[in-house]
Protein backbone atom coordinates (compact mmCIF):
# COMPACT_ATOMS: atom_id res chain seq x y z
CA UNK A 1 0.00 0.00 0.00
CA UNK A 2 1.43 3.39 -0.95
CA UNK A 3 0.67 6.99 -1.81
CA UNK A 4 1.71 8.69 -5.05
CA UNK A 5 1.64 12.46 -5.47
CA UNK A 6 1.98 14.35 -8.75
CA UNK A 7 2.66 18.06 -9.26
CA UNK A 8 0.93 19.62 -12.28
CA UNK A 9 3.38 21.01 -14.86
CA UNK A 10 1.54 22.69 -17.70
CA UNK A 11 4.75 23.54 -19.58
CA UNK A 12 5.45 19.86 -20.32
CA UNK A 13 1.85 18.89 -21.00
CA UNK A 14 1.19 17.41 -17.56
CA UNK A 15 -2.10 19.18 -16.91
CA UNK A 16 -4.95 18.18 -14.61
CA UNK A 17 -6.71 15.99 -17.18
CA UNK A 18 -3.51 14.13 -18.18
CA UNK A 19 -2.57 13.47 -14.56
CA UNK A 20 -6.05 12.21 -13.74
CA UNK A 21 -6.03 9.82 -16.71
CA UNK A 22 -2.70 8.47 -15.52
CA UNK A 23 -4.06 7.97 -12.00
CA UNK A 24 -7.00 5.96 -13.29
CA UNK A 25 -4.77 3.61 -15.30
CA UNK A 26 -3.19 2.61 -11.97
CA UNK A 27 -6.60 1.43 -10.69
CA UNK A 28 -6.47 3.42 -7.42
CA UNK A 29 -8.75 2.94 -4.44
CA UNK A 30 -8.72 6.61 -3.40
CA UNK A 31 -7.96 9.80 -5.33
CA UNK A 32 -7.50 13.16 -3.64
CA UNK A 33 -7.91 16.08 -6.05
CA UNK A 34 -8.71 19.76 -5.83
CA UNK A 35 -11.80 19.37 -7.96
CA UNK A 36 -14.64 17.31 -9.33
CA UNK A 37 -15.52 13.74 -8.69
CA UNK A 38 -17.99 14.00 -11.56
CA UNK A 39 -15.25 13.70 -14.20
CA UNK A 40 -15.21 9.95 -13.56
CA UNK A 41 -18.17 9.73 -15.96
CA UNK A 42 -15.93 10.78 -18.84
CA UNK A 43 -12.91 8.52 -18.33
CA UNK A 44 -11.17 6.49 -21.00
CA UNK A 45 -13.62 4.14 -22.73
CA UNK A 46 -10.94 1.52 -23.21
CA UNK A 47 -10.52 1.15 -19.47
CA UNK A 48 -13.43 2.25 -17.28
CA UNK A 49 -12.63 3.17 -13.68
CA UNK A 50 -13.21 0.73 -10.88
CA UNK A 51 -16.70 1.11 -9.36
CA UNK A 52 -15.02 1.14 -5.94
CA UNK A 53 -13.00 4.29 -6.62
CA UNK A 54 -13.29 6.87 -3.86
CA UNK A 55 -12.61 10.50 -4.75
CA UNK A 56 -11.86 13.22 -2.20
CA UNK A 57 -12.13 16.82 -3.35
CA UNK A 58 -12.20 20.33 -1.91
CA UNK A 59 -14.38 23.37 -2.60
CA UNK A 60 -14.56 26.81 -1.03
CA UNK A 61 -18.11 27.29 0.31
CA UNK A 62 -19.73 28.75 3.42
CA UNK A 63 -21.16 25.50 4.76
CA UNK A 64 -21.97 21.91 3.80
CA UNK A 65 -25.44 22.56 2.23
CA UNK A 66 -23.99 25.36 0.06
CA UNK A 67 -21.50 22.93 -1.49
CA UNK A 68 -24.21 21.46 -3.71
CA UNK A 69 -24.71 24.89 -5.28
CA UNK A 70 -21.04 25.52 -6.16
CA UNK A 71 -20.78 23.07 -9.11
CA UNK A 72 -23.74 24.80 -10.79
CA UNK A 73 -21.64 27.95 -11.07
CA UNK A 74 -18.89 25.87 -12.71
CA UNK A 75 -21.27 24.57 -15.39
CA UNK A 76 -21.83 21.11 -13.87
CA UNK A 77 -25.38 19.77 -14.03
CA UNK A 78 -26.96 19.36 -10.55
CA UNK A 79 -28.04 15.77 -11.21
CA UNK A 80 -24.41 14.80 -11.88
CA UNK A 81 -23.40 16.14 -8.48
CA UNK A 82 -26.28 14.27 -6.86
CA UNK A 83 -25.05 10.94 -8.20
CA UNK A 84 -21.34 11.55 -7.45
CA UNK A 85 -21.40 12.93 -3.90
CA UNK A 86 -21.85 10.75 -0.81
CA UNK A 87 -20.78 13.03 2.03
CA UNK A 88 -19.82 16.67 2.52
CA UNK A 89 -17.81 18.08 5.42
CA UNK A 90 -17.46 21.79 6.05
CA UNK A 91 -14.87 22.99 8.52
CA UNK A 92 -13.52 26.16 10.10
CA UNK A 93 -10.51 26.80 12.31
CA UNK A 94 -11.12 29.11 15.24
CA UNK A 95 -8.76 30.33 17.93
CA UNK A 96 -8.57 28.38 21.17
CA UNK A 97 -8.77 30.44 24.34
CA UNK A 98 -5.56 30.67 26.36
CA UNK A 99 -5.62 28.09 29.15
CA UNK A 100 -3.27 30.14 31.33
CA UNK A 101 -5.35 33.31 31.63
CA UNK A 102 -8.94 32.28 30.89
CA UNK A 103 -11.69 33.01 33.40
CA UNK A 104 -15.46 32.70 33.65
CA UNK A 105 -17.42 35.90 33.02
CA UNK A 106 -20.79 35.52 34.74
CA UNK A 107 -22.66 38.66 33.68
CA UNK A 108 -23.45 37.70 30.07
CA UNK A 109 -27.11 38.56 29.26
CA UNK A 110 -29.23 35.46 28.66
CA UNK A 111 -30.71 37.08 25.55
CA UNK A 112 -27.24 37.42 24.02
CA UNK A 113 -26.65 33.69 24.38
CA UNK A 114 -30.09 32.82 23.00
CA UNK A 115 -29.59 35.20 20.06
CA UNK A 116 -26.51 33.30 18.89
CA UNK A 117 -28.19 29.90 19.02
CA UNK A 118 -28.36 28.57 22.57
CA UNK A 119 -31.80 27.35 23.61
CA UNK A 120 -33.46 28.78 26.75
CA UNK A 121 -33.03 25.38 28.40
CA UNK A 122 -29.30 25.43 27.69
CA UNK A 123 -28.97 28.91 29.12
CA UNK A 124 -31.17 28.25 32.14
CA UNK A 125 -30.67 30.66 35.02
CA UNK A 126 -26.91 30.87 34.52
CA UNK A 127 -25.46 33.29 31.99
CA UNK A 128 -21.71 32.96 31.67
CA UNK A 129 -18.98 32.78 29.07
CA UNK A 130 -15.27 32.04 29.09
CA UNK A 131 -12.96 34.97 28.51
CA UNK A 132 -9.20 35.53 28.75
CA UNK A 133 -7.29 38.30 30.52
CA UNK A 134 -4.33 38.12 28.09
CA UNK A 135 -0.92 37.12 29.37
CA UNK A 136 2.64 36.42 28.29
CA UNK A 137 1.81 32.86 27.29
CA UNK A 138 -0.60 34.06 24.59
CA UNK A 139 1.39 37.23 23.75
CA UNK A 140 -1.42 39.39 25.08
CA UNK A 141 -4.04 38.06 22.64
CA UNK A 142 -6.12 35.88 24.96
CA UNK A 143 -5.85 32.99 22.48
CA UNK A 144 -3.32 30.22 21.96
CA UNK A 145 -3.69 27.45 19.37
CA UNK A 146 -6.66 26.57 17.21
CA UNK A 147 -9.53 24.12 17.22
CA UNK A 148 -11.77 22.90 14.41
CA UNK A 149 -15.51 23.32 13.89
CA UNK A 150 -17.07 20.62 11.72
CA UNK A 151 -20.36 20.20 9.86
CA UNK A 152 -20.86 16.77 8.27
CA UNK A 153 -23.79 16.23 5.88
CA UNK A 154 -24.46 12.71 4.65
CA UNK A 155 -26.12 12.74 1.23
CA UNK A 156 -29.36 10.88 1.84
CA UNK A 157 -31.96 10.20 -0.85
CA UNK A 158 -33.93 13.19 0.42
CA UNK A 159 -30.96 15.43 -0.41
CA UNK A 160 -29.62 13.59 -3.46
CA UNK A 161 -32.41 14.16 -5.97
CA UNK A 162 -35.02 16.72 -4.87
CA UNK A 163 -37.06 18.29 -7.69
CA UNK A 164 -35.16 16.49 -10.46
CA UNK A 165 -31.74 17.68 -9.33
CA UNK A 166 -32.48 21.32 -8.51
CA UNK A 167 -30.61 22.30 -5.36
CA UNK A 168 -31.92 24.40 -2.49
CA UNK A 169 -29.61 25.18 0.46
CA UNK A 170 -32.36 25.67 3.05
CA UNK A 171 -34.05 22.38 2.18
CA UNK A 172 -30.77 20.48 2.21
CA UNK A 173 -29.90 21.98 5.59
CA UNK A 174 -33.31 21.04 7.02
CA UNK A 175 -32.95 17.47 5.73
CA UNK A 176 -29.45 17.24 7.17
CA UNK A 177 -30.65 18.53 10.55
CA UNK A 178 -33.48 15.98 10.52
CA UNK A 179 -30.85 13.27 10.18
CA UNK A 180 -28.76 14.63 13.05
CA UNK A 181 -26.34 16.97 11.30
CA UNK A 182 -24.69 19.56 13.55
CA UNK A 183 -24.12 22.90 11.83
CA UNK A 184 -20.89 24.86 12.13
CA UNK A 185 -22.63 27.22 14.56
CA UNK A 186 -23.84 24.29 16.69
CA UNK A 187 -20.32 22.88 16.72
CA UNK A 188 -19.09 26.28 17.88
CA UNK A 189 -21.68 26.46 20.66
CA UNK A 190 -20.41 23.13 21.98
CA UNK A 191 -16.88 24.58 22.11
CA UNK A 192 -18.22 27.62 24.01
CA UNK A 193 -19.98 25.41 26.55
CA UNK A 194 -16.77 23.45 27.11
CA UNK A 195 -14.78 26.66 27.65
CA UNK A 196 -12.57 25.99 24.62
CA UNK A 197 -13.26 29.24 22.76
CA UNK A 198 -15.22 32.48 23.02
CA UNK A 199 -18.51 33.85 21.73
CA UNK A 200 -16.65 36.31 19.53
CA UNK A 201 -14.66 33.60 17.72
CA UNK A 202 -17.75 31.52 16.93
CA UNK A 203 -19.71 34.57 15.75
CA UNK A 204 -16.80 35.61 13.51
CA UNK A 205 -16.57 32.27 11.69
CA UNK A 206 -20.13 30.93 11.55
CA UNK A 207 -23.63 31.99 10.54
CA UNK A 208 -26.84 31.14 12.38
Buried (B, 14 or more C-beta within 10 A) or exposed (E): EEEEEEEEEEEEEBEBEBBBEEBBEEEBEEBEBEBBBBBBEEBEEEEEBEEEBEBEBEBEBBBBBBBBBBBBEEEBEBBBBBBBBEEBEBEBEBBBBBEEBBEEBEEBEBEEBBEBBBEEEEBEEEBEBBBBEBBEEBEEBBBBEEBEBEBBBBBEEBBBBBEEBEBBBEBBBBBBBEEEBBBBBBBBBEBBEEBBBBBEBBBEBBEE
